[in-house]
Every structure is written in C-alpha cells, then in structure tokens.
Amino acid sequence: MLGYMTKKEAVNYGFTNHGYYWFIPVWISDEEFPVVAAKWKPMELLFTVVSRIEGLISFMVGKESGFRFYIGPRI
C-alpha cells in the first residue's frame, strides 16, 4: 500500500509497539520519551489535526494537555 510503513521499516526506525491514537493506527517506541508515527503516511496529517483539536479542547476546559495513546503488542 502506498505510503505504508512496514513492520521491518518500523523496527529499523526504532519503533517497538503497535498502537492507536484515538482511531489512528500508529507505531510507538518504548522509551522514556516515546516517538510516535502513523502507520500510513497520509494519516500523519489527520494525526496532527486530531492532536491540535485535543490540545485546544484541553486548553478551553482548563486541563493540562496530554495525548491518549493505546500501546498495543510488541512488533
């Protein structure tokens, strides 16, 4: 599939787990400061939009912004 990051590529970049950010499938690294990337390149734009909306809503209700990730099984 065009723009899809395979498991092999994900491991080469240092990602260790499958995961989801809301409904977007992502690769996640298992580190102190995790790195996250959408599994399919066009979803990166959607990832950015959703994270901005989440930050705006958190700001409007006066709560600290945070990301809601589901960390799935290891690759």
Beta strands, then each sheet from edge to edge (+ up, - down):
strand 1: 17-21
strand 2: 24-28
strand 3: 36-38
strand 4: 69-74
sheet 1: 3+ 2- 1+ 4-
end
